[in-house]
């Protein structure tokens, strides 16, 4: 039922996990974009330090995206997606446990945090390549439009959710939730890989 509503006719249902992963990440990115500066200031970091951390997240994501474009073809896409999900989980849990500037800066550079309103993580090119392979012609345009719409809607929901749980700000629960979402995405992609293997063997 969900596949009929989300996917254009003729598109393989194997891309549903990509939509679900995009929705979960967009939700997390939505509230991170709002609360990340507030959280860092609450830890005692100065305005310049907050700017450096936010810039490190974008710079690191840009380098990771370039690396995937240059060498990603050497690895199976599912391994790259599950690896990115593990990195997302580690990023959230590390941010929840750290409070010093330099460790936070390092995690921000290596990790998957996104302080902008759009998805700039390493997930994006990996998922878009799979979407392109799963469709053709007019279906591809429709599929990408729906993929973008899902991301925008859930990012907006995440931004709205940032106003609700104030206790997350002081306890680091914001990033624990971010890490938990990374774990959920990892399980989802791992299950997707298992199902795909079963289909190929059958």
Rosetta blueprint (number, residue, H / E / L):
1 X L
2 X H
3 X H
4 X H
5 X H
6 X H
7 X L
8 X L
9 X L
10 X L
11 X L
12 X L
13 X H
14 X H
15 X H
16 X H
17 X H
18 X H
19 X H
20 X H
21 X H
22 X H
23 X H
24 X H
25 X H
26 X H
27 X H
28 X H
29 X H
30 X H
31 X H
32 X H
33 X H
34 X H
35 X H
36 X H
37 X H
38 X H
39 X H
40 X H
41 X H
42 X H
43 X L
44 X L
45 X L
46 X L
47 X H
48 X H
49 X H
50 X H
51 X H
52 X H
53 X H
54 X H
55 X H
56 X H
57 X H
58 X H
59 X H
60 X H
61 X H
62 X H
63 X H
64 X H
65 X H
66 X H
67 X H
68 X H
69 X H
70 X H
71 X H
72 X H
73 X H
74 X H
75 X L
76 X L
77 X H
78 X H
79 X H
80 X H
81 X H
82 X H
83 X H
84 X H
85 X H
86 X H
87 X H
88 X H
89 X H
90 X H
91 X H
92 X H
93 X H
94 X H
95 X H
96 X H
97 X H
98 X L
99 X L
100 X L
101 X H
102 X H
103 X H
104 X H
105 X H
106 X H
107 X H
108 X H
109 X H
110 X H
111 X L
112 X L
113 X L
114 X L
115 X L
116 X L
117 X L
118 X L
119 X L
120 X L
121 X L
122 X L
123 X H
124 X H
125 X H
126 X H
127 X H
128 X H
129 X H
130 X H
131 X H
132 X H
133 X H
134 X L
135 X L
136 X L
137 X L
138 X H
139 X H
140 X H
141 X H
142 X H
143 X H
144 X H
145 X H
146 X H
147 X H
148 X H
149 X H
150 X H
151 X H
152 X H
153 X H
154 X H
155 X H
156 X H
157 X H
158 X H
159 X H
160 X H
161 X H
162 X L
163 X L
164 X L
165 X L
166 X H
167 X H
168 X H
169 X H
170 X H
171 X H
172 X L
173 X H
174 X H
175 X H
176 X H
177 X H
178 X H
179 X H
180 X H
181 X H
182 X H
183 X H
184 X H
185 X H
186 X H
187 X H
188 X H
189 X H
190 X H
191 X H
192 X H
193 X H
194 X H
195 X H
196 X H
197 X H
198 X H
199 X H
200 X H
201 X H
202 X L
